[in-house]
Amino acid sequence: MPVVAPPGWSLEARTARDTQGFVVSPFAHLPVAVALFLDAGKARRGWLRAVRQAAPATRADGQQQGRSAAIAFTATGLAALGLGEAELRGFERPFWEGMHHPDRRRRLGDLPGDGGATTLVEGGPRWSGNPKGADPTPLTVHALLVLYAADAADLDAWRVEVESVLDAQSVSAACELPLSLRFDRHGVAREHFGFADGLSQPIPYGDAVRRKDSGPQPDPWHGVPLGDFLFGHPNSHNEPSPGPAVEEKSAAGDATGFFDLGRNGSYLVVRELHQDVAAFWRSMEAAAAALGDPTKDGRWVAERAVGREMDGDLLLPGGKTLPRVPYAPHGPDNAFGFRATDRHGFGCPVGSHVRRSNPRDGLAPDDESAPDLLKSANNHRLLRRGRKFGDDFPADGQDDGKTRGLLFMALNTDITRQFEFVQQTWILNRAFATLQGETDPLCGPAGPFTVPDDPLRWRFGVETFIRFAGGEYFFLPGMAALDWLEARP
């Protein structure tokens, strides 16, 4: 059984018919995929209809299929489909400003610098939506089309068919990334550094959610309102998450009402991240050597930078692990809080990647406030759908110079409160959890990293291992919204 987070939920029939399947499923039964970043700047009218016929977006009410697809649009892509400036202003500000707007880049840490001071690829990011006011990139992307298939041969055949349709509509693939869910011989999906991936996901709840385990009650550790991932449903503020609405007009140009363009859609955060695996392990080994303790090697340091053992088990004080759980006998227990298991970070360091990306109740000053801090942390959760790209790193550990990494894809309905908060306030915060001058040891720029111990602590330097190569905020429409966009004159 692959170590991937079990979905555990679905949508009620009416909502599912109007929602892209990408929202409820990572399509784990389809291990190969390709992300096509489309440039529709010179596209013919009706191009979206042609693309949907060649690669129809999979609905959330469908059975498992041999092929699936998802489609999303940048702000410039919606403008190319005919949405005006006023209509685009109905979306959240980060969406129409774009990920490469100077203010957004500052929040996300996507800034130039010298050597390890920058987390950008050499030469800077290569693609974005290039909206007005944003720092330009060489390639402009209007839409993202992701094709999923059961095997490489079928995916390649489908991609050729789709690209033929795109060419006929004067739409080009500005760039593309082959994606994979390759499992190891034990059925574990691992990212390029070698750690088990996809272990912790929020579990949506609400009237439109159907749970496979305990019914309608929120999961006590990972329960998040559906509206944090799908417009029009109650969110963490206990109100329908506000999505974009557009004015409907008659043939004579008279206003006839509004169309809820956001209903059952979401914002999709996409970031192409390159992983320097050789630098990662080189830095881990150097840090271990600097400790002067023969019982601690590069793997020991790496697991503390991540916060989990390489097979996914949470690090606990004294080398203990949490028990395996019934629904995932080959996977780690994910139902825990840091306050009770490891409040001081003697097992899982307080500045590790897993504690920064989701602190759970670990920031609580006392036991009484732990439930409130857990709830607060869950207000910022993301529904992740990313996949890795590039060849696996050579088993002999020799750097082959090839590009590999992760196409980070995450759904949220409030970019500022969810994705940007996580990135700015947790991942890159140099004063996170009483630490000083440190950022995420996995995703941040070069700098120090502290591993608490008793009575002393270990502190060593880490390099920059993950660099940003392109990204943008996309709108993932519901099915009715796709029909509306297709019918635009």
C-alpha distance (Angstrom), angle and dihedral (degrees) to the residues before:
residue distance angle dihedral
M1 . . .
P2 3.82 . .
V3 3.78 116.6 .
V4 3.79 97.8 -117.3
A5 3.78 127.0 127.8
P6 3.81 109.3 -91.7
P7 3.82 110.9 -118.7
G8 3.81 92.6 -136.4
W9 3.80 92.8 179.7
S10 3.78 145.0 64.3
L11 3.80 137.7 179.0
E12 3.77 129.0 -97.6
A13 3.79 113.0 -100.6
R14 3.81 101.7 -98.2
T15 3.81 94.0 47.2
A16 3.81 92.1 42.9
R17 3.82 92.1 54.9
D18 3.80 89.5 57.0
T19 3.82 97.7 43.1
Q20 3.78 131.1 81.0
G21 3.79 111.4 -114.0
F22 3.81 89.2 -128.3
V23 3.82 87.0 78.4
V24 3.80 96.3 60.5
S25 3.79 101.1 29.5
P26 3.82 138.5 43.9
F27 3.84 86.4 -156.0
A28 3.80 89.0 -122.5
H29 3.82 89.7 168.3
L30 3.82 87.3 65.5
P31 3.82 104.2 62.6
V32 3.82 98.6 -178.4
A33 3.79 127.8 60.5
V34 3.78 143.3 154.7
A35 3.79 128.3 -143.3
L36 3.82 112.8 -145.2
F37 3.81 113.5 -163.4
L38 3.80 103.1 -156.6
D39 3.80 128.9 -147.4
A40 3.80 106.4 -158.0
G41 3.79 96.5 166.4
K42 3.81 92.0 119.8
A43 3.79 97.6 28.5
R44 3.77 124.2 143.9
R45 3.78 119.9 -113.7
G46 3.77 110.3 -88.5
W47 3.80 94.9 29.2
L48 3.79 92.6 132.7
R49 3.80 91.3 56.7
A50 3.79 90.9 52.7
V51 3.79 92.7 48.1
R52 3.81 92.2 48.6
Q53 3.78 90.1 52.8
A54 3.81 92.0 51.9
A55 3.82 95.1 41.2
P56 3.81 110.5 15.6
A57 3.79 113.5 -163.6
T58 3.80 109.3 -108.4
R59 3.80 113.9 -114.9
A60 3.79 121.9 -131.4
D61 3.81 91.6 -121.7
G62 3.81 94.8 58.9
Q63 3.78 127.6 110.8
Q64 3.79 120.1 -117.0
Q65 3.78 107.5 -69.4
G66 3.78 136.7 -168.1
R67 3.80 89.1 -119.1
S68 3.80 133.0 30.8
A69 3.80 135.7 174.2
A70 3.79 141.5 -168.2
I71 3.80 130.5 -166.4
A72 3.80 133.0 -165.2
F73 3.83 136.7 169.8
T74 3.79 138.2 -138.5
A75 3.80 121.2 -136.6
T76 3.81 89.8 -100.8
G77 3.79 88.4 49.5
L78 3.79 91.4 55.6
A79 3.80 89.1 47.5
A80 3.81 88.9 53.4
L81 3.82 87.8 52.9
G82 3.81 89.5 56.5
L83 3.81 106.6 -91.4
G84 3.78 111.6 144.3
E85 3.78 129.6 -137.2
A86 3.81 93.2 -96.5
E87 3.80 91.6 50.7
L88 3.80 92.2 50.0
R89 3.80 89.9 52.1
G90 3.80 86.7 65.6
F91 3.80 87.6 73.4
E92 3.81 122.9 79.2
R93 3.81 114.0 -77.8
P94 3.84 96.6 -113.7
F95 3.80 89.4 56.3
W96 3.79 97.4 56.9
E97 3.82 93.9 34.6
G98 3.80 90.2 52.5
M99 3.78 133.8 -140.0
H100 3.83 90.9 -83.2
H101 3.79 96.3 56.6
P102 3.85 107.1 122.7
D103 3.81 93.1 -115.8
R104 3.79 93.2 47.8
R105 3.81 91.7 47.4
R106 3.79 89.3 54.3
R107 3.80 91.5 51.7
L108 3.80 92.2 48.0
G109 3.79 96.4 43.5
D110 3.82 92.6 -119.3
L111 3.78 93.9 142.9
P112 3.81 131.9 132.2
G113 3.78 120.2 -109.9
D114 3.77 144.1 144.3
G115 3.80 120.3 -65.9
G116 3.79 111.3 -50.7
A117 3.81 91.5 4.9
T118 3.81 89.7 82.5
T119 3.79 129.7 62.2
L120 3.81 92.6 -163.4
V121 3.79 123.4 107.1
E122 3.78 117.0 -108.2
G123 3.80 109.1 -77.8
G124 3.81 92.1 19.7
P125 3.82 131.6 -93.7
R126 3.79 114.6 -31.6
W127 3.84 102.3 -150.8
S128 3.80 144.2 29.2
G129 3.78 139.6 138.4
N130 3.82 89.1 -89.2
P131 3.82 95.9 -145.1
K132 3.81 120.7 179.8
G133 3.78 113.6 -72.3
A134 3.80 95.2 19.6
D135 3.78 124.6 115.7
P136 3.82 104.9 -97.6
T137 3.79 125.9 -113.8
P138 3.83 125.9 -161.5
L139 3.82 94.6 -108.9
T140 3.80 127.8 48.7
V141 3.80 118.3 -148.9
H142 3.81 121.7 -162.0
A143 3.79 99.9 173.0
L144 3.79 142.2 9.0
L145 3.80 118.4 -138.7
V146 3.81 116.0 -174.5
L147 3.81 118.7 -166.8
Y148 3.82 120.0 -163.0
A149 3.80 125.3 -166.3
A150 3.80 141.3 168.2
D151 3.79 96.5 -116.9
A152 3.79 140.8 12.5
A153 3.82 95.5 -109.1
D154 3.81 93.8 55.2
L155 3.80 92.0 43.5
D156 3.79 91.9 51.3
A157 3.81 91.8 49.3
W158 3.81 91.5 48.8
R159 3.80 92.7 46.5
V160 3.83 90.3 53.2
E161 3.83 90.1 51.2
V162 3.80 92.5 48.8
E163 3.81 94.1 45.8
S164 3.80 89.2 51.5
V165 3.81 89.0 55.7
L166 3.80 90.8 46.0
D167 3.79 91.2 51.4
A168 3.81 91.1 51.3
Q169 3.82 88.7 53.4
S170 3.84 93.3 47.6
V171 3.79 90.5 -112.4
S172 3.78 117.3 135.0
A173 3.77 134.8 -166.3
A174 3.80 102.4 -114.1
C175 3.80 85.8 -165.5
E176 3.78 138.0 -22.3
L177 3.77 137.7 -155.0
P178 3.82 126.4 -156.3
L179 3.82 106.9 -137.7
S180 3.78 130.5 -157.9
L181 3.80 144.4 -171.0
R182 3.81 94.2 -163.7
F183 3.79 111.6 176.3
D184 3.79 125.2 -152.0
R185 3.81 122.8 -125.1
H186 3.80 90.1 -83.7
G187 3.81 92.5 54.7
V188 3.80 94.0 -105.7
A189 3.82 120.1 142.5
R190 3.81 106.9 -139.8
E191 3.78 132.9 -173.6
H192 3.81 118.6 -132.4
F193 3.82 96.5 -87.0
G194 3.80 86.1 60.1
F195 3.81 102.0 -107.2
A196 3.81 124.1 133.4
D197 3.79 107.2 -100.8
G198 3.80 139.1 -153.6
L199 3.79 95.1 35.2
S200 3.80 104.5 136.6
Q201 3.79 124.6 45.2
P202 3.80 132.7 157.9
I203 3.80 115.3 -107.7
P204 3.83 110.8 -137.8
Y205 3.79 121.3 -139.4
G206 3.80 135.6 -175.2
D207 3.80 142.0 102.9
A208 3.80 92.0 -61.3
V209 3.82 94.4 49.9
R210 3.79 124.3 93.2
R211 3.82 113.1 -159.3
K212 3.80 123.0 -153.9
D213 3.79 95.7 -152.0
S214 3.81 126.3 29.1
G215 3.78 101.5 8.7
P216 3.81 126.6 -121.2
Q217 3.82 98.0 -20.0
P218 3.83 114.9 109.8
D219 3.78 116.3 -105.0
P220 3.83 103.8 -101.7
W221 3.81 94.4 -130.2
H222 3.79 106.7 25.5
G223 3.79 105.7 21.6
V224 3.81 111.8 134.7
P225 3.84 126.4 170.3
L226 3.80 113.3 -101.6
G227 3.80 89.6 -124.3
D228 3.80 90.2 71.8
F229 3.81 86.8 68.5
L230 3.80 104.8 24.6
F231 3.81 126.9 46.8
G232 3.79 118.6 -121.5
H233 3.81 97.1 30.5
P234 3.83 128.0 99.8
N235 3.80 111.3 -80.1
S236 3.82 135.9 -168.3
H237 3.82 89.2 -69.5
N238 3.82 88.7 57.0
E239 3.79 92.0 -116.1
P240 3.82 131.9 104.1
S241 3.80 105.8 -83.5
P242 3.82 105.6 -109.4
G243 3.78 114.7 -120.1
P244 3.80 131.7 176.0
A245 3.80 120.6 -70.3
V246 3.80 125.1 -166.7
E247 3.78 130.6 -156.5
E248 3.78 116.9 -108.1
K249 3.80 118.1 -142.9
S250 3.77 135.5 -167.9
A251 3.80 123.5 -122.4
A252 3.81 87.1 -93.2
G253 3.81 90.6 56.1
D254 3.79 96.2 -106.4
A255 3.81 118.5 143.2
T256 3.81 111.3 -109.4
G257 3.82 100.7 174.5
F258 3.77 139.1 -73.2
F259 3.79 134.1 -60.2
D260 3.81 117.1 -143.3
L261 3.80 97.0 -129.1
G262 3.78 93.5 174.1
R263 3.80 98.7 52.5
N264 3.82 110.3 128.4
G265 3.79 91.1 -4.0
S266 3.78 132.1 107.0
Y267 3.79 145.1 -166.1
L268 3.78 113.9 -93.4
V269 3.80 117.5 -152.1
V270 3.81 110.7 -154.2
R271 3.81 125.0 -173.8
E272 3.80 127.3 169.7
L273 3.80 104.5 -144.5
H274 3.80 123.0 -172.0
Q275 3.80 116.8 -150.2
D276 3.81 121.1 -149.8
V277 3.79 98.3 -153.7
A278 3.80 95.0 175.1
A279 3.82 91.8 52.9
F280 3.80 90.5 47.2
W281 3.79 95.5 56.2
R282 3.79 92.8 37.3
S283 3.81 89.4 55.5
M284 3.82 92.6 45.0
E285 3.81 92.3 51.7
A286 3.82 91.8 46.5
A287 3.80 91.1 50.5
A288 3.80 91.0 49.1
A289 3.80 91.5 50.0
A290 3.81 90.3 50.8
L291 3.81 90.6 56.1
G292 3.79 91.0 65.2
D293 3.80 92.2 -145.2
P294 3.84 113.9 125.3
T295 3.81 91.2 -156.1
K296 3.81 91.9 63.2
D297 3.81 119.7 72.0
G298 3.80 135.4 169.7
R299 3.79 92.0 -80.1
W300 3.81 90.5 54.9
V301 3.82 90.4 54.5
A302 3.82 93.3 43.0
E303 3.80 93.0 52.3
R304 3.79 90.5 52.6
A305 3.80 92.3 48.3
V306 3.82 88.2 54.4
G307 3.82 96.1 34.9
R308 3.80 96.3 -132.3
E309 3.77 136.7 75.2
M310 3.79 113.1 -101.0
D311 3.82 90.9 -100.3
G312 3.80 89.8 54.3
D313 3.80 105.0 -99.8
L314 3.80 115.1 140.7
L315 3.80 114.1 -109.6
L316 3.79 111.0 -115.1
P317 3.81 132.0 -175.6
G318 3.79 113.9 -83.7
G319 3.80 94.3 22.6
K320 3.81 93.3 -74.8
T321 3.81 124.9 146.7
L322 3.78 133.9 -154.6
P323 3.83 117.7 -105.8
R324 3.78 120.9 -95.7
V325 3.81 114.8 -103.3
P326 3.83 129.4 -126.1
Y327 3.82 98.0 -116.3
A328 3.81 92.6 51.5
P329 3.83 109.4 28.0
H330 3.79 90.0 170.2
G331 3.79 94.2 44.9
P332 3.80 134.9 72.4
D333 3.78 127.7 -96.1
N334 3.81 109.4 -98.6
A335 3.82 99.2 178.9
F336 3.79 101.6 97.6
G337 3.77 144.6 105.4
F338 3.79 125.0 -139.0
R339 3.81 93.1 -136.0
A340 3.81 93.6 68.6
T341 3.80 100.5 29.9
D342 3.82 103.3 41.5
R343 3.80 114.9 -9.7
H344 3.83 94.5 165.9
G345 3.79 96.3 44.3
F346 3.81 96.0 -118.5
G347 3.81 88.8 141.7
C348 3.82 105.5 23.4
P349 3.84 106.5 27.2
V350 3.80 115.0 -123.1
G351 3.82 90.8 -124.4
S352 3.81 96.4 47.0
H353 3.79 121.2 122.9
V354 3.81 96.4 -105.5
R355 3.81 93.4 50.2
R356 3.79 93.0 47.3
S357 3.81 95.4 46.1
N358 3.82 91.8 48.2
P359 3.84 115.7 7.4
R360 3.83 91.8 -178.5
D361 3.84 103.8 -173.0
G362 3.81 93.9 -27.4
L363 3.82 94.5 109.1
A364 3.82 92.9 58.1
P365 3.84 113.3 119.2
D366 3.84 92.0 -150.0
D367 3.80 142.0 7.4
E368 3.79 93.6 -98.9
S369 3.80 93.6 60.2
A370 3.82 95.6 42.8
P371 3.86 95.5 95.3
D372 3.81 91.1 50.8
L373 3.82 92.2 48.5
L374 3.81 90.2 49.1
K375 3.80 89.9 52.1
S376 3.79 90.4 47.2
A377 3.81 91.7 51.0
N378 3.79 91.0 49.8
N379 3.81 89.1 56.3
H380 3.80 86.9 73.5
R381 3.82 101.1 46.8
L382 3.80 124.3 134.7
L383 3.81 128.9 -150.0
R384 3.81 101.9 -132.6
R385 3.81 124.8 -150.6
G386 3.81 101.7 164.3
R387 3.80 128.5 139.9
K388 3.77 134.9 -167.6
F389 3.79 125.9 -110.8
G390 3.79 133.5 -160.4
D391 3.80 132.9 42.4
D392 3.77 120.9 -50.7
F393 3.79 114.0 -95.3
P394 3.83 111.5 -94.2
A395 3.80 113.6 -90.5
D396 3.82 90.8 -131.5
G397 3.82 90.1 62.8
Q398 3.80 94.2 -121.7
D399 3.81 114.8 142.2
D400 3.82 108.2 -115.6
G401 3.81 93.6 -173.3
K402 3.81 92.8 -124.8
T403 3.80 123.8 142.2
R404 3.79 115.1 -112.2
G405 3.75 135.3 155.1
L406 3.78 148.5 112.9
L407 3.78 131.4 -58.2
F408 3.80 96.9 -145.1
M409 3.81 110.8 -150.9
A410 3.80 121.6 173.8
L411 3.80 135.1 168.7
N412 3.81 124.8 -138.4
T413 3.79 136.8 145.2
D414 3.80 96.4 -144.4
I415 3.81 111.2 47.5
T416 3.80 93.7 -175.7
R417 3.82 97.0 48.3
Q418 3.78 95.9 39.0
F419 3.81 120.0 26.9
E420 3.80 100.1 19.0
F421 3.80 92.2 43.8
V422 3.81 91.9 53.2
Q423 3.79 92.1 47.4
Q424 3.81 97.2 44.6
T425 3.81 104.8 30.9
W426 3.79 101.1 35.4
I427 3.83 112.7 16.5
L428 3.82 98.7 41.0
N429 3.81 100.9 24.3
R430 3.82 107.5 123.3
A431 3.82 90.6 -161.7
F432 3.82 96.7 47.4
A433 3.82 114.5 149.4
T434 3.84 94.1 -10.0
L435 3.83 92.6 -51.6
Q436 3.80 118.7 135.5
G437 3.79 127.2 -144.1
E438 3.81 95.9 -7.0
T439 3.80 134.0 117.3
D440 3.80 132.4 -176.5
P441 3.84 105.4 -47.7
L442 3.81 91.1 -145.4
C443 3.81 104.6 39.4
G444 3.78 103.9 21.8
P445 3.81 133.6 82.5
A446 3.80 122.7 -82.0
G447 3.79 113.8 -65.8
P448 3.80 146.6 107.1
F449 3.80 127.0 -43.1
T450 3.81 126.3 -163.8
V451 3.80 126.4 -147.2
P452 3.83 109.7 -167.9
D453 3.78 117.9 -135.7
D454 3.80 137.0 164.6
P455 3.01 121.3 -76.5
L456 3.82 93.8 -6.7
R457 3.81 134.9 24.8
W458 3.78 133.6 -132.6
R459 3.81 118.9 -127.1
F460 3.78 125.4 179.8
G461 3.78 140.9 151.2
V462 3.80 126.9 -95.7
E463 3.80 128.7 -166.0
T464 3.81 132.2 -134.1
F465 3.80 108.1 -80.3
I466 3.83 104.7 165.0
R467 3.80 123.8 51.0
F468 3.79 130.9 -171.7
A469 3.83 113.4 -119.9
G470 3.81 102.0 170.8
G471 3.77 140.9 -30.3
E472 3.76 148.6 155.7
Y473 3.79 146.2 -177.2
F474 3.81 112.1 -98.4
F475 3.79 134.6 -169.8
L476 3.81 112.8 -129.5
P477 3.83 103.6 -159.7
G478 3.75 127.9 -151.2
M479 3.80 117.5 -116.8
A480 3.83 95.2 -96.3
A481 3.80 89.3 49.7
L482 3.82 89.9 51.5
D483 3.81 88.7 53.5
W484 3.81 90.1 49.7
L485 3.80 92.6 49.6
E486 3.80 91.2 47.2
A487 3.80 90.8 53.4
R488 3.82 94.8 51.8
P489 3.79 110.3 125.9
